[in-house]
Amino acid sequence: MNRPWKTPRRRRPSSFAAALVGVFVAALLGPASSATAAAEPTLGTPAAMLDAALHCPGSFAHPDHEPVLLVHGTSSTGDESWGWGYAPALRDAGYDVCTVDLTNRSMGDIQESAEYVVRAVGRINSLTGRKVDVIGHSQGNMQIRWALKWWPSLQTKVDDAVFLANPGHGIGAGNLFCTAPCAPALHQFSVGSNFLAALNAGDETPGAVSYTNLYSLTDEAIVPVTTAPVSGAANVSMQSVCPGRTVTHFGFLYDSVAYGLVVDALSHSGTVDPGRLPFGKCLDVNLPGVTPSEATAATGVAAANMSAELLNAAKAWAEPSLRAYALS
């Protein structure tokens, strides 16, 4: 299979506080038209900026599957997270795949970057006339959940929402790093943040969306692991499927079993069912088309980019204020 792979750009961190960065790097490696939408929050980001961040195929050629939107995590881009693994693998499996680049490499206010997901889902649904399957990694799951919570019209436009390595109830590394000024997103996914309180108030899985949440007991970023499950979702630990398997935070982007569970969720009605995986699946390592050297290279790029963003992204002493719509 000839699938050329472009190595994402490495970004060089400054020399400031290398030891402090190491702590957090280790932890993370990891338009409205309906009556319902009329009452929803207005998107504050210009439509042209939102549209420019969405990358879809020139045509949607696979009507037998819902189109897929991939949402990246902290300090990354759509191509860096998905362009070497999930995107080509899903295309080869017969899916039309879109990615979105969240603003400021997803280091800024999650309330703002969630607008990119809102717009992307709406556009894909409008272009195809079909529901959208949305897959997130790490912080990208927060944007998905925020969008589905506060823009309820999206709940009728999304079929499956699949979360990989979801920090939806907070991670302690954020609290540690934000003892000094830190990026807005880090404040927001720190345990006890106002953002998380608003995100998780009430129904954590609203609407008729099929929610699948995949997590790992060996994910070094989602600590404590008890914060991983999402109420109302099909919560599946990787070790419950393959006892003893090691899947790291970034490893979700190339692990073969995680990918098999994702495809199972997308290709069947409802949420994932691990019992449908083929016998011997736990013997596979990487998802289709990803070599060990590619997985290693991508992990290195992610670590370098995380270091650069932790050092150089705009910082604040406190998390952004909640938007008015989230205060009700």
Backbone hydrogen bonds, N-H to C=O, Kabsch-Sander energy under -0.5 kcal/mol:
donor,donor_aa,acceptor,acceptor_aa,energy
3,R,1,M,-1.0
7,T,5,W,-0.6
18,A,15,S,-0.6
21,V,17,A,-2.0
22,G,18,A,-2.1
23,V,19,A,-1.2
24,F,20,L,-1.2
25,V,21,V,-3.0
26,A,22,G,-2.1
27,A,23,V,-1.3
28,L,24,F,-2.0
29,L,25,V,-1.8
29,L,30,G,-0.8
30,G,28,L,-0.5
38,A,34,S,-1.5
39,A,35,A,-0.6
39,A,36,T,-1.3
40,E,37,A,-1.8
49,M,46,P,-0.7
50,L,46,P,-1.9
51,D,47,A,-2.9
52,A,48,A,-1.9
53,A,49,M,-1.0
54,L,51,D,-1.2
55,H,99,T,-3.1
56,C,54,L,-0.5
61,A,59,S,-0.9
65,H,62,H,-1.7
68,V,96,D,-2.9
69,L,133,D,-2.9
70,L,98,C,-2.5
71,V,135,I,-2.8
72,H,70,L,-0.5
72,H,100,V,-0.6
75,S,105,R,-2.2
76,S,73,G,-1.5
81,S,77,T,-2.0
82,W,78,G,-2.4
83,G,78,G,-0.6
83,G,79,D,-1.7
85,G,82,W,-1.0
87,A,82,W,-2.1
89,A,85,G,-2.2
90,L,86,Y,-3.0
91,R,87,A,-2.1
92,D,88,P,-2.5
93,A,89,A,-1.3
94,G,91,R,-1.7
95,Y,90,L,-2.2
97,V,95,Y,-0.6
98,C,68,V,-3.0
99,T,55,H,-2.3
100,V,70,L,-1.2
101,D,53,A,-2.0
102,L,100,V,-0.8
105,R,102,L,-1.0
106,S,103,T,-1.8
107,M,104,N,-1.7
108,G,103,T,-0.6
112,E,109,D,-0.9
113,S,109,D,-2.1
114,A,110,I,-2.2
115,E,112,E,-1.3
116,Y,113,S,-1.2
117,V,113,S,-0.7
117,V,114,A,-0.5
118,V,114,A,-2.1
119,R,115,E,-2.5
120,A,116,Y,-2.1
121,V,117,V,-2.7
122,G,118,V,-2.0
123,R,119,R,-2.5
124,I,120,A,-2.6
125,N,121,V,-2.5
126,S,122,G,-2.1
127,L,123,R,-2.7
128,T,124,I,-2.1
129,G,125,N,-2.5
132,V,157,K,-2.8
133,D,67,P,-2.9
134,V,132,V,-0.5
134,V,160,D,-2.9
135,I,69,L,-2.7
136,G,162,V,-2.4
137,H,71,V,-1.8
138,S,164,L,-2.5
140,G,137,H,-2.1
141,N,138,S,-2.0
142,M,139,Q,-1.7
143,Q,139,Q,-1.2
144,I,140,G,-1.7
145,R,141,N,-2.6
146,W,142,M,-2.8
147,A,143,Q,-2.3
148,L,144,I,-2.4
149,K,145,R,-1.9
150,W,146,W,-2.3
151,W,147,A,-1.8
154,L,151,W,-2.5
155,Q,152,P,-1.3
156,T,153,S,-1.2
157,K,154,L,-1.7
158,V,154,L,-1.0
159,D,132,V,-2.1
161,A,210,S,-2.6
162,V,134,V,-2.8
163,F,161,A,-0.5
163,F,212,T,-3.1
164,L,136,G,-2.0
165,A,214,L,-1.8
170,G,167,P,-2.4
171,I,189,F,-2.2
172,G,223,V,-2.4
174,G,171,I,-1.0
175,N,171,I,-0.9
176,L,172,G,-2.1
177,F,173,A,-2.8
178,C,174,G,-2.4
179,T,176,L,-1.2
180,A,177,F,-1.3
182,C,316,A,-2.2
185,A,107,M,-2.1
186,L,183,A,-0.7
187,H,183,A,-1.5
188,Q,184,P,-2.0
189,F,185,A,-1.8
190,S,187,H,-1.2
191,V,171,I,-0.7
193,S,190,S,-1.7
197,A,193,S,-1.8
198,A,194,N,-2.1
199,L,195,F,-2.7
200,N,196,L,-2.4
201,A,197,A,-0.6
201,A,198,A,-0.6
209,V,206,P,-0.5
210,S,159,D,-3.0
211,Y,209,V,-0.8
212,T,161,A,-2.6
212,T,210,S,-0.6
213,N,234,A,-2.6
214,L,163,F,-3.0
214,L,212,T,-0.5
215,Y,213,N,-0.5
215,Y,236,V,-2.1
219,D,216,S,-1.2
220,E,218,T,-0.8
223,V,221,A,-1.8
227,T,224,P,-1.9
228,A,225,V,-2.0
233,A,230,V,-2.1
234,A,211,Y,-2.6
235,N,233,A,-1.1
236,V,213,N,-2.7
236,V,234,A,-0.6
238,M,215,Y,-2.4
240,S,237,S,-0.8
241,V,237,S,-0.8
241,V,238,M,-0.6
242,C,238,M,-2.6
245,R,242,C,-2.2
247,V,245,R,-0.6
249,H,29,L,-1.2
252,F,248,T,-0.8
252,F,249,H,-0.8
253,L,250,F,-2.2
254,Y,251,G,-1.9
255,D,251,G,-1.9
256,S,285,V,-2.6
259,Y,255,D,-2.1
260,G,256,S,-2.3
261,L,257,V,-2.3
262,V,258,A,-2.2
263,V,259,Y,-2.6
264,D,260,G,-2.0
265,A,261,L,-2.2
266,L,262,V,-2.4
267,S,263,V,-2.3
268,H,264,D,-0.7
268,H,265,A,-0.6
276,R,273,D,-2.3
277,L,274,P,-1.8
281,K,278,P,-1.7
283,L,280,G,-1.9
284,D,281,K,-1.6
287,L,254,Y,-2.2
290,V,287,L,-1.9
291,T,289,G,-0.6
295,A,291,T,-2.2
296,T,292,P,-2.3
297,A,293,S,-2.5
298,A,294,E,-2.7
299,T,295,A,-1.9
300,G,296,T,-2.1
301,V,297,A,-2.2
302,A,298,A,-2.3
303,A,299,T,-2.1
304,A,300,G,-2.3
305,N,301,V,-2.7
306,M,302,A,-2.4
307,S,303,A,-2.3
308,A,304,A,-2.3
309,E,305,N,-2.4
310,L,306,M,-2.7
311,L,307,S,-1.7
312,N,308,A,-2.6
313,A,309,E,-2.3
316,A,182,C,-2.4
326,A,323,R,-1.3
327,L,324,A,-1.5
